[in-house]
Amino acid sequence: MHEKVHSDDEKLRMISRDMPRPDASAPAKPSWSLGDWLCMLVIWTVGHNFDHMAPFERELKPQLNDPNIAYHHTPVAQQVYPPSLLWNVSLYLPLGLITAIGLLAPPNALAAVRVRLLAELWLGQLSSIGLAFALICIVKVNVGRLRPDFLARCLPVDGVCTGAADVITEGRKSFPSGHSALAFSGLAFVSLVLAARLVQASPRAGALWKLCVASLPWLLALHVALSRVADYWHHWEDVLVGSLIGHVAAYVAFRLRFPVPAVGLMPHTLRAEVEQEMPLKYHASPPLEPV
């Protein structure tokens, strides 16, 4: 007896074919977890609140001669990735990319299946960025590490800062790097989605190009992270830890909704339904004959 192995695309087509068409008179039943959406909103709210808190203020006098905080100040407008561009790269671009991936795969799936896939992709993406955002904001305000350009912000006179208050406050939020965490939490999630999608392509098409395509969003996130050192807004340790937070957030959020990328891009919820149906409807072996 040989059992036919179905790809995730084939399974999605199967469930699309057998899923009953919606009845206009029936009440709508959401196919996503309301609890997870609410939890995601709470996480974003926590991050937003901590982001607006005053950071811990370390004693300045012992650090007045520290060369690690004596670099020149790069204004926000002159950064490689100012905040507005950061959110475009780490939030809006990833959402657009995963939306395109969800709409294109698989080509002939039922609209209801596509909606469920998109809902899981969006929830995973927003959860990943939200987790990273909340964690970095909590750590930033409690650690209060001084940025590499802090003395240029502070303009100390007799050990007392004389610079603009808001610029000084921002200078106490070096650890960890928020740009690095947000970029990797958004774009590394897209790389995982791309890898899970491309694994369904024919092996005869090759493998190296799939790795290169799936790595493109990750490389963009890497450029964002490295730019923070070049702008003198972060120490290398800030970027390293921020990048680690972003990676962990992306992988955890992805695995909560999908299996490992090597298996394919099918949400856990849909996979459970398909695997319940397949033994009954799609088993390739002939029925056993009575002896």
N, C-alpha and C positions, 0 to 999 in steps of 0.2 A: 504494500500500500504506500502510495506517495501522495503527500499533501501539497497542493499548490501554494506557493508563497506569493502573497499579494503585497505590492508596494502601498505606501500610504496614499498615494494618488488614486490607485485602484480602489482602495477601501473607501475613500471619500466619494468616488463616483458611485460605488455600490450603495452607500447610505443615501446618496442624493437620489438614486433611481428608485429606492424602496421607501423613502420618506414620504408620508402622505402629504398631499398638497394642502396648503392652509385653507381653512374654512373661514370665510369673511364674517360669518355670524358668531364664530367662537371667540371667547375672550382671549386677549393676547397673553402669552406666557413667556416671560423673559427667559432666555436660555443661558444667561450668564449669572454669576453670583453677585447678588445685591450686597451681601455682606462684605465681599472683597472690594467692591467699588467704594463702599462707605469707609472701610478701613484705609484704603488708599488715600481718600480725601483727608482723613484724620492725620495720616502721616505727613501729607503736604502741609496741613495746618500747623503741626508741631514744628516742622522745619521753618515755616514762615515766621512763627512767633520767636523762635530762638535766633533767627537771622536778624531780628530787630532789637535784640537785647544788647546791652553794653557788655563788652568783653572784660575778663579779668585783667587788672592792671598790674603788671609786674613792676617791681622797683627799678627805676631808671638809672640812678647814679652808678651802680656797679657795672652798667653796660655802656656808659658814655664813650669808652675807648674801644668798644668791640668793633673790629673791622667788618664783621659779618652783617652788621646793620647800618653800614656807612656808605652804601651805594647811592647813586643819584636816583631821584624819583622820576618815574615815567608816568605822565598824566594819563588818565583813563582814555582819553581820545586818541592817544598815541600807542596804546597797547595793540599787540597783534590781534588779540581777540577781546575787544571791549565787551561789557556785559550784554548788550543787545545782540551782538554777533554770536556770543556764546550760547544764548538761548535758541537762536536760529539753528546753530550747528548741533546742539546737544538735545533739543526737544522737538522743534518743528521739522527739521530735516529727517530725523529718525521716524517720526510719526508718518511723514509722507512716504518714506521708503517702505515701511512695513505695510502701509495701506496698499501700495502698488503690488507688493509681493502677495498679500492676501487676496487681492482682486484677480491676479493672474494665475493663481494656483489653487486647485487644478483647473484646467480650461473649461471643462463641462460640468462642474459641480453645481448643484442646485443653489439658488440664491440664498435660501435659509442656511445652508451649510457655510457659504461664504460669510454671511453675517456673523455666525457663531465663531468662525475662525478669526475674523477681524476683531470681534469683541475680546477674544482671548489675547490677541496680539496687542491691542491697545491697552488692555488692563496690565499685561506684563510689562510693556514699555513704560507706562506711567508709574507703575509700582517700582520699577528699577530706579528711575530717576528720583522718585519721591523718597525711597529708602536712602539713597546716597545723599540727597539734599538735607534730609532731617539729621542724619548722622554727622555730617561735616559741620552743620550749624551748631549742634550740641557740643561737639568737641572744640570748635573754634572759640566759643564764648567762655568755655571753662579753662582752656589752656592759656590763651592770651599771648601766644608767641609773637615776638616783634618781627616785622617784615624786613627784608634786606635793605630797604630804603627808609627805615624808620627815622633815623637821625635827620634825614633831609625833610621828612614830614614834620618832625618835632621842633626843629630849630631851637635846640636847648640853650637856655641862658641860666647859668648858675644851677644847672641840674633840673630846671623847670622848662617844660615845653611851651613855646610861644606861637606855634603854628595854628592853622585852622583846626577847630575842635573835631569836625567830622573827618578830616583827613587823618588826624592823629588816631581817632578811634578805629578807622579802617586799617591803620597800620599795626594794630594789635590783633589782627585776625589772620596770621600767617599759616598756622598749622590746623588742619591739613589744607591742601590746595582744593578749593571748591571747583575751579575750572577743570582740574584733572578728574576729579570724582564725577562731576556731571557729564563731562565729555565721554568718559569710558562707560558710565552707566547707561547712557543713551546709545552710543555708537557701537559698543561691544555687544549690546543686546541685538542690534541689527545684524552684526556679523554672525551671531549664533543663529538667527532666523535664516539668513542667507545660506549658511552651511547646511542647516536642516532641509532647506528647499533644494539646494543643488545636489545633495546626496541622492535625490530621486532620479537625477539624470542618468542616462545610459553610461555604464562603465567604459564603453568603447569610445565615449567622447573625451576621455582623459580625466586626470585628477588634479594636475598642477594648476590648471587655469581656474578650477573651482576654488582651490585654496587662495589664489591671488584675488579673485573677485570677492570672496567672503572676507578677505583681510582689508579691503579698501576702507570701509568705515572705521575699523580699528586703527589704521594708519592715520586717518584724519584726527582721531582722538589723541593719538600719540603726539601729533604736531601741536595740538592745543596744549597738552601737558608740558611739552618742552619749551613752548613759548613763555610760560610763566617764569622760568628761570632766566630766560633772555631779557624779559621785561623788568627784572629785579623786583618782582612782586612776591616771589617765593624762594625759599631755600630748597635744595634738591631733596631733602628729607620730606618736606611738605608735599612735593609732587609725587614722590614714591608712595607715601601713605595714601594720598588722595587717589592715586591711580589704583591702588590695591582695593580701596573701598568701592570704587566704581566697578571694578571687575567682579568683586564678590556680589554686589547688588545686582548686576546684570545676570550673573549665572543663577543666583537664587531665584530671582523673579522669573527667569526663563524656565527653570526646572519645576517651579510651582505649577506651571500651566502646560508644559510640554515635556516629552521624554528627552533623552540625550540627543544631540543633533544627528548622530549617526543613524538613528532610527527613522527620522523624517519629521515633517512638520504637521503633526496631527495633535490637537489638544487632548489632554487626558479625558475630558468629558466625552468627546466624540469617539475616541479610541475605545472606551468602555462600551459604548453602544454598538460599535461595529463588531467588536470581538464577541459580543453576545449573539449577534445575528449570524456571523460567518459560519460557525459550526453547523448551523441548520440550513443555510441557504447557499453557501459558497464552497462547501467541501468538495474537493476534486475527486475523491475516491468514490468508486461505485458502491451502492448499498450491498451489505452482506447478504448472500443468498442462504436460505435455510438449508441445513445439512440433512 
